[in-house]
Amino acid sequence: MSERKYFGTDGVRAVAGQFPLTAAWVMDLGAAAGEVLKRQNPRASVVIGKDTRQSGDMLEAALAAGLTSRGVNVIHLGVLPTPGVSYLTRHLGADAGVVISASHNPYEDNGIKFFGADGQKLRDATEHEIEAAIDEVPGFAPVTGVALGGVTNYTDAERLYVAFLLSHAPDLSGMRIALDCANGAAYRVAPKVFQAAGADVFAVYTTPDGRNINRGCGSTHMDHLRRLVMEGDYDLGVAFDGDADRALFVDSRGREVQGDHMLLLNARARGERAVVTTIMANMGLEVKLREAGIPLERTAVGDRYVHERLHEKGLNLGGEQSGHVLFLDVAPTGDGVLTALLTLGSLRKLGTTLDAVHDDLVMYPQTLVNVRVQDKKAIARDPEVGRAVEAAEARLRGRGRVNLRPSGTENLIRVMVEGQDETEIHQIAADLAGVVQARGQVVGK
């Protein structure tokens, strides 16, 4: 299959207003997607949701224009978390769903991500079909009259999604919880759900203005939430990213509770037979899961790869340190609010606290060195570099691990070393980075 031209691992993402996210190109994208969808269903329908970015309206209108120009009906869901769009795609029986969001990126950026009818990310083959069709848009036969698509605004989207979340919510009575909604897609949904579940909620960053999404807040900027939890004597805090497909916690002492902690807690409470995460997950998680008799499987970095492995193995629980956690027996995609609810349910089931979970999972020290090279692919398969990696692993003698991988976007090799002794891992990483740098001068010329 040919290399993608526009779609990355999470749809199309760029600065809104610059190519490819111009109104004209997005209208062509909508027309191309509409033409591909019509091959399966001549009267296809697509739901569209968005986060709170200023550019969302422009991109939504352009995409809808393209889709309806090819006879596809469009259902606007309004501002809704990414997983809410996934849920409504399935609930309404749409042929596809679209999210207009750039997740945790600054407000100037935006993105367009497609879901299939099953609420999962669109299959690679379908994305390739859409990309190929974009160049053919000027030659499409005209669609006129009753064959054109229409647009409706679905006003029940938020209510239905909240009801779905509450159907999986534990009783949170007696809990004092601080929420950071990132001025993003969860700014209404998250407080409603946690209050309805019985928690005493204090929510911040719930006043989006189109330009303040993720600005000094959300799951990538948690300092304010840490202070809020400690100063307000809350049991815990929860932070979402801009499109609310992930969540991170703060315990009562202001310490960050990451995806690794959540995977350990939920695996124990749910009795999972195995857990899937990426090569970046801390070795401390692997050790603790092994003690519980639960195997850990690692994939390349990216929730896409975690999702694929879960499906391959028939497993349910997986995720990343970023708080993007998958519960495939509950939902087909990552959902920050759902993750928070299910994690709190696991706390209640085991009769423990986030503080105790944080104390229990001792993270191994980890260091990451980026080495700029001329040809990252050549370095990754260079025998001399391979021997250096083997030597580094031998020095750790099972007390840690080494990972060397090319950057996905730059000519960099990322050298990661993890182990029990911080001084030792820094030295091993420096030595290995030196080999990579030296070989980078000669390999790939």
C-alpha positions in Angstrom: 0.0 0.0 0.0 1.4 3.5 -0.9 2.5 6.0 1.6 -0.1 8.3 3.0 -0.2 11.8 1.4 -2.4 13.7 3.8 -3.5 11.4 6.6 -1.2 10.8 9.6 -1.7 8.3 12.4 -4.5 10.5 13.7 -6.1 12.1 10.7 -5.1 15.3 9.0 -3.5 17.9 11.3 -2.1 21.3 10.5 -2.4 25.0 11.3 -5.9 25.9 10.4 -6.1 28.2 7.4 -2.8 26.9 6.0 -2.7 24.0 3.5 -4.0 21.4 3.8 -6.5 22.8 6.3 -7.8 25.6 4.1 -11.6 25.9 3.5 -11.1 25.0 -0.2 -9.1 21.9 0.5 -11.3 20.7 3.3 -14.3 21.0 1.0 -12.5 18.8 -1.5 -11.8 16.4 1.3 -15.5 16.3 2.1 -16.4 15.7 -1.5 -13.8 12.9 -1.8 -15.0 11.2 1.4 -18.6 11.5 0.3 -17.8 9.8 -3.0 -16.0 7.0 -1.2 -18.8 6.5 1.3 -21.5 6.5 -1.5 -19.8 3.4 -2.9 -21.1 1.5 0.2 -24.4 3.4 0.6 -25.9 5.7 -2.0 -27.6 7.8 0.8 -24.8 7.7 3.3 -24.8 9.9 6.4 -22.0 11.4 8.4 -22.0 12.9 11.9 -19.6 15.7 12.7 -18.4 16.9 16.1 -15.7 19.4 17.1 -13.8 20.8 20.0 -13.9 24.5 21.0 -11.3 26.0 18.6 -12.1 29.1 16.7 -11.4 27.5 13.4 -13.8 24.6 14.0 -16.7 26.4 12.5 -14.9 27.1 9.3 -13.6 23.6 8.8 -17.0 22.1 9.8 -18.8 24.2 7.2 -16.3 23.4 4.5 -16.4 19.7 5.2 -20.2 19.6 5.3 -20.3 21.5 2.0 -18.1 18.9 0.4 -20.1 16.0 1.8 -23.5 17.3 0.9 -22.3 18.2 -2.6 -21.9 14.5 -3.3 -25.3 13.5 -1.8 -24.2 12.6 1.7 -26.4 13.8 4.6 -24.6 15.6 7.5 -25.6 15.5 11.1 -23.9 18.2 13.2 -23.3 17.2 16.8 -21.8 20.5 18.0 -19.0 20.6 20.6 -18.5 17.1 21.9 -15.5 15.0 23.0 -13.9 12.8 20.4 -15.2 9.6 22.0 -18.7 11.1 22.1 -18.6 11.4 18.3 -17.5 7.7 18.1 -20.4 6.8 20.3 -23.0 8.8 18.3 -21.7 7.4 15.1 -22.7 4.0 16.3 -25.8 5.1 18.1 -27.3 6.9 15.1 -26.2 4.3 12.6 -24.1 6.7 10.6 -21.8 5.5 7.9 -18.9 7.6 9.3 -18.1 10.1 12.0 -15.8 13.1 11.9 -14.0 14.9 14.7 -12.6 18.4 14.1 -9.9 18.7 16.7 -6.2 18.9 17.3 -6.3 17.3 20.7 -3.7 18.8 23.0 -2.2 21.1 20.4 -2.4 25.0 20.6 -5.6 26.6 19.3 -4.1 27.7 16.0 -3.8 24.0 15.0 -6.7 21.9 14.0 -7.3 18.4 12.6 -9.9 16.2 10.9 -10.2 12.6 12.0 -12.6 10.0 10.6 -14.4 7.1 12.3 -15.9 4.2 10.6 -19.5 3.1 11.2 -18.2 0.9 14.1 -16.8 4.0 15.9 -13.2 2.9 15.4 -10.6 4.9 13.5 -11.2 4.7 9.7 -9.4 1.7 8.2 -6.1 2.5 6.3 -7.6 1.2 3.0 -10.5 3.6 3.2 -8.2 6.5 4.0 -6.1 5.7 1.0 -9.3 5.6 -1.1 -10.2 9.1 0.1 -6.7 10.5 -0.5 -6.8 9.1 -4.1 -10.3 10.6 -4.6 -9.2 14.1 -3.6 -7.3 14.6 -6.8 -10.3 13.5 -8.8 -12.8 15.9 -7.3 -12.8 18.4 -10.3 -13.8 15.5 -12.6 -16.7 14.2 -10.4 -20.1 14.2 -12.2 -22.4 16.9 -11.0 -25.0 16.0 -8.2 -28.1 18.2 -8.3 -31.7 18.5 -7.1 -33.0 15.9 -4.7 -29.7 13.9 -5.0 -27.9 16.5 -2.9 -27.3 15.9 0.8 -28.8 17.9 3.6 -27.7 19.1 7.0 -29.4 18.7 10.4 -28.4 19.8 13.9 -28.7 16.9 16.4 -29.6 18.6 19.7 -29.6 15.4 21.8 -26.0 14.5 21.2 -24.7 15.7 24.5 -27.6 14.2 26.5 -27.2 10.8 25.0 -23.4 10.7 25.5 -23.8 11.8 29.1 -26.3 9.0 29.6 -23.9 6.5 28.1 -21.1 7.6 30.5 -23.4 7.5 33.5 -24.3 3.9 32.6 -20.7 3.0 33.4 -20.2 5.4 36.4 -19.5 4.2 39.9 -21.2 5.8 42.9 -18.9 8.8 43.7 -20.8 10.0 46.8 -18.5 11.4 49.4 -15.7 12.1 47.0 -14.4 15.7 46.5 -13.0 15.9 43.0 -11.3 18.8 41.1 -11.6 18.8 37.3 -9.5 20.5 34.7 -11.5 20.6 31.5 -8.8 22.3 29.4 -11.4 24.8 28.0 -12.0 22.0 25.5 -14.6 19.5 24.4 -15.4 18.2 27.9 -16.1 21.6 29.4 -19.8 20.8 29.8 -19.9 17.0 29.8 -17.3 16.2 32.5 -18.8 18.3 35.3 -22.3 17.1 34.5 -21.3 13.4 34.6 -19.2 13.6 37.8 -21.9 15.6 39.6 -24.6 13.2 38.5 -22.5 10.3 39.8 -22.6 11.9 43.3 -19.2 13.6 43.5 -18.6 17.1 45.1 -17.1 18.7 42.0 -15.1 21.9 41.5 -14.4 22.4 37.8 -11.9 24.8 36.2 -11.1 25.9 32.7 -14.7 25.6 31.6 -15.0 28.9 29.7 -13.7 28.3 26.2 -13.4 31.4 24.0 -12.0 29.6 20.9 -8.5 30.6 21.7 -7.8 29.4 25.2 -8.1 25.6 24.7 -5.1 23.8 26.3 -3.5 27.2 27.2 -1.7 26.6 30.5 -4.3 23.9 31.4 -5.4 20.4 30.6 -3.5 17.1 30.8 -0.3 18.7 29.4 -0.2 21.5 31.9 -1.2 20.2 35.4 0.6 22.6 37.8 -2.6 24.5 38.6 -4.6 21.3 39.2 -1.9 20.0 41.6 -2.1 23.2 43.6 -5.8 23.3 43.5 -6.1 19.7 44.8 -3.7 20.3 47.7 -4.9 23.7 48.7 -8.5 22.7 48.4 -8.1 19.4 50.3 -9.6 17.4 47.4 -9.5 13.7 47.3 -8.0 13.9 43.8 -8.0 15.8 40.5 -8.7 14.8 36.9 -7.3 16.6 33.8 -8.5 16.1 30.3 -6.9 17.1 27.0 -8.6 19.3 24.4 -10.7 16.6 22.8 -11.1 14.6 26.0 -10.0 11.2 24.7 -7.5 10.9 27.5 -7.3 11.7 31.2 -4.6 12.0 33.9 -5.0 12.2 37.6 -3.5 14.0 40.5 -3.6 12.3 43.9 -4.4 14.1 47.2 -0.7 15.0 47.6 -0.5 16.6 44.2 1.4 13.8 42.5 0.7 13.0 38.9 -1.0 9.6 38.3 -0.2 8.5 34.8 -1.4 5.9 32.4 1.0 3.3 33.8 -0.7 3.7 37.3 -4.1 3.4 35.7 -3.2 0.3 33.8 -1.9 -1.4 36.9 -5.0 -0.5 39.0 -7.5 -1.4 36.4 -5.8 -4.7 35.4 -5.9 -5.8 39.1 -9.5 -4.7 39.6 -10.8 -6.2 36.4 -8.8 -9.4 36.5 -7.3 -8.9 33.1 -5.4 -11.8 31.6 -2.9 -9.5 29.9 -2.3 -5.7 29.3 -1.0 -4.0 26.2 1.1 -0.8 26.3 4.0 0.7 24.3 7.7 0.5 24.5 7.7 3.7 26.6 5.8 2.3 29.5 7.9 2.2 32.7 9.6 -1.1 33.6 8.1 -0.7 37.1 4.7 -1.4 35.6 6.0 -4.6 34.0 7.4 -5.8 37.3 4.2 -5.1 39.2 2.0 -6.8 36.6 4.3 -9.8 36.6 4.0 -10.0 40.4 0.2 -10.1 39.9 0.5 -12.8 37.2 -0.5 -10.5 34.4 1.7 -10.5 31.3 2.5 -7.2 29.6 2.7 -6.8 25.9 4.5 -3.8 24.3 3.9 -2.2 20.9 5.4 0.7 19.0 4.5 4.2 20.3 1.0 5.2 19.4 -2.5 4.2 20.6 -3.2 2.9 17.1 -0.7 0.1 17.7 -2.1 -0.6 21.1 -5.5 -0.9 19.6 -4.3 -3.3 16.9 -2.6 -5.6 19.4 -5.6 -5.7 21.7 -7.8 -6.8 18.7 -5.2 -9.3 17.6 -5.0 -11.0 21.0 -8.7 -10.6 22.0 -7.7 -8.4 25.0 -9.6 -5.4 26.5 -7.2 -3.2 28.5 -4.3 -1.2 27.0 -3.0 2.3 26.8 -0.1 4.8 27.1 1.5 6.9 29.8 -0.3 10.0 28.4 -3.6 8.7 29.9 -5.0 7.4 26.6 -6.4 4.2 28.0 -8.5 1.7 26.0 -11.3 -0.5 27.6 -12.4 -2.3 24.4 -15.1 -4.2 26.2 -16.8 -0.9 27.0 -15.9 1.4 24.0 -14.0 1.1 20.8 -11.8 4.2 21.3 -10.0 6.0 24.1 -12.4 8.1 26.2 -11.0 10.4 28.9 -14.2 10.8 31.0 -14.9 7.1 30.7 -11.3 6.2 31.7 -11.7 8.4 34.8 -15.0 6.9 35.8 -13.8 3.3 35.3 -10.6 4.0 37.2 -12.5 5.5 40.1 -14.7 2.4 40.0 -11.6 0.2 40.3 -10.5 2.3 43.3 -13.8 1.7 45.0 -13.8 -2.0 44.1 -10.3 -2.6 45.6 -11.0 -0.3 48.5 -7.9 1.7 47.9 -6.9 5.3 47.0 -4.9 7.0 44.3 -2.2 7.9 46.9 -1.8 4.2 47.6 -1.7 3.3 43.9 1.0 5.9 43.3 3.1 4.6 46.3 2.7 1.0 45.1 4.1 1.6 41.6 7.7 2.5 42.0 8.8 4.0 38.7 12.3 3.1 37.4 14.5 6.0 36.5 14.4 6.6 32.7 16.6 8.8 30.5 16.1 9.8 26.9 18.8 11.1 24.5 18.0 12.4 21.0 20.8 12.0 18.5 20.6 13.8 15.1 21.7 11.6 12.2 21.7 11.8 8.4 19.7 8.6 7.8 17.7 7.3 10.8 16.5 4.2 9.0 20.1 3.1 8.1 21.2 3.7 11.7 18.3 1.6 13.1 19.4 -1.4 11.1 23.2 -0.8 11.4 24.9 -4.0 12.8 27.5 -2.0 14.9 24.7 0.0 16.6 22.8 -3.3 17.2 25.9 -4.7 18.9 26.2 -1.6 21.0 22.5 -2.0 22.1 23.2 -5.7 23.1 26.3 -4.6 25.1 24.2 -1.9 26.9 21.5 -4.5 27.8 24.3 -6.9 29.1 25.6 -4.1 31.4 22.1 -3.8 32.9 22.0 -7.6 33.6 18.2 -7.7 33.7 17.9 -4.7 36.0 16.6 -2.4 33.2 16.1 -2.1 29.5 17.3 -0.3 26.4 15.2 1.0 23.6 16.5 2.7 20.4 14.0 4.0 17.9 13.9 6.5 15.0 11.8 9.6 15.5 8.6 9.6 13.4 9.0 13.2 12.2 12.7 14.1 12.3 16.1 12.6 11.5 16.7 11.7 15.1 17.4 8.4 16.9 15.9 8.3 20.3 18.0 6.4 22.8 16.1 5.4 25.9 17.6 3.6 28.9 15.7 2.6 32.0 16.9 0.9 35.2 17.2 0.9 38.9 20.4 2.9 39.2 20.0 6.5 37.8 23.8 7.1 37.5 24.2 3.9 35.6 21.5 4.5 33.1 22.7 8.0 32.3 26.2 6.6 31.6 24.9 3.8 29.5 22.7 6.2 27.5 25.6 8.5 26.9 27.8 5.7 25.7 25.2 4.3 23.4 24.3 7.8 22.1 28.0 8.3 21.3 28.1 5.1 19.2 24.9 6.2 17.4 26.4 9.7 16.7 29.7 8.2 15.4 27.9 5.8 13.1 25.6 8.5 12.0 28.5 10.3 10.4 29.2 7.3 8.1 26.0 5.3 7.7 23.6 6.3 5.0 26.0 8.5 3.1 
